[in-house]
Amino acid sequence: MRTRKWRRRLLLSTAPVLAVHLTVGILVITANLVAGVWGATAWYQRKPSVGFWYALRVAQVAVVIQVGLGGVLVLEGREAPDGLHYLYGVLPIMIALLAEGARTAASEHELEGLDFDSLPPDRQRAVAMAISRRETGIMAVSALVILGLALRAAFTSPI
């Protein structure tokens, strides 16, 4: 009897955190969809987009907040019935970190063996555009992968 009362109190105390977790989950899905489509469009059209980078960072911050909220729920005693929910919830952070590393490596690869400052201005611009396009493509793919993982996490959610 006492255990039921304690469990009920715990579930009621985590209700606000759970509501925020669900809301941020929707933000994660929406923000990664926007960033992924925006980046893929910019990559395809070969047009750099400053706005894409802002959308991407919003999506990444939403993922970090979502994982933090999920951690709070676990620490408060809420558990998903399926361990896959945790996997799909944490993988997006790893994907984002891997993508940032790949983005940096791609930039370095493009500049390998070049003395950028000695290049004529039109060649400098071409190299910069190639770097921008490559980085946008990598990060757009990462946003779309994170979108898929977030959707999968939502479908393995106990709610």
N, C-alpha and C positions, 0 to 999 in steps of 0.2 A: 504494500500500500504506500509506504513512504517513498519507494523508488518511483512509483508512478507520479506522485506529486512532484518530486524533484525533476523528473523527465519533462513533465508538463510545464513547469516553471522555466526550464532550460529552453524548451521550444518557443515559449512566449518571449523570452528575453532575446532570442536570436532572430525573431521575426523581422525587426527593422533592418538588420544586417542582410538577411536573406532577400528582402525586397530591394535593397540597394544592389546586391549581387546580381539579381535578375535584371535590373535596369541597366547596370553597367554591361552585362552580357549582351543586351540588345545593342548598346553603343559599340561594343567590340565588333559585333557582326556588321553593323551598318558602316562604321568607320573603315573597317578593312575592305568592305565591298567598294566604298567610294574611292579609297586610296588605290586599290587594285585596278579598278576600271580606269580611273584617271591616269594612273601611271602607264597602264598598257596602251591607252589611247595616245598619250604623249610619246611613248616609245615608238608606236606604229607610225605616227605622223612625223616622227623625227623632229619634234618641237620640244625644246626644254620647257619645263613648267615649274615655276617656283611654288605655286599653290599646291602641287602634288606633294612636295616635301612637308608642307604644313599639315596636310591631311594625313600623311604617313605618320608623322610624329604624334598627332592626336590619337591615331589608331594604336600606336605602340604604347603610349601612356595609358590608354584605356585597358590594354592587355595587362600591364603591370598592376594597375589598380584592381582589376578583376581577380588576378591570382592572389593578391594580398587579401581581398575580401574572402576568397575561398579558403585561404589559410586561417583567417579569423573564425570562419564557420567550423572548420575542422577542430580548431583549438577549443571551441565552445561546445564540442560534442556532436555537432551535426556531421553526418557521414553519408556519402553517396552509396547506394546499394551496389554499385558497379565500380570497380577500380579503374575502368576505362575513363570515367569522368575526370579523374585526377590526371591521367595521362594526357588526355585531350586538352585539359586546362593548363598544364604546365608546358607542353610542347611548343606553344606559340612563342614563349620567351626564348626558348632555345633556337627556334627558327629565326627570330628577329636578330639574335646575336650572331648566328651563322651568316645571315644575309649581310649584316654590317661588315663582317670580316671579308666576305666574298666581294663586297662593293669596294672595300679598300684595296684588296688584291687586284681587282680588275683595273682600278685607276693606276696602280703601280705598274701593272703589265703594259698598259697603254703608253706610259711614259718611259718605259725601260729603254735605255740606250739613247734617249733624246736629250739634247741640250735645249730645253724649251725656250729659254730666253734668246737663243741665237737663231731660232726659226723665224721666217718671215711672218708678218701678222696674219696673213690668210691661212697659213699652215698652223699657226698657233690656235686660231679659231676652229679649224677643222679638228685638231686634236682635242680641244676642250669640248666640242660638240660630241665627239666620239665617246669621251669619258662620261659626259652627262647622259648620253643615251644608254650606255652600258649600265651605269649605276641605276638609272630609272628602271630599266628592264629587270634588273636583279631584285630591286626593292618592290616593284609591282608584283612580281611572281611571289615574293615572300608574303605580301599582304593577301594575295589570293589563297596561298597555302594556309595562312593563319585563319582566313575566313572559313575555309573548309574544316579546319580543326575546331574552330569555335562553334560551327554548326553541329559538328559531331558531338562536342561537349554538351551542347544544348539538348540533343536527342538522347544522351545518356544520363541526363539530369533526373533526379528523383521527383522533380515537380512537374 
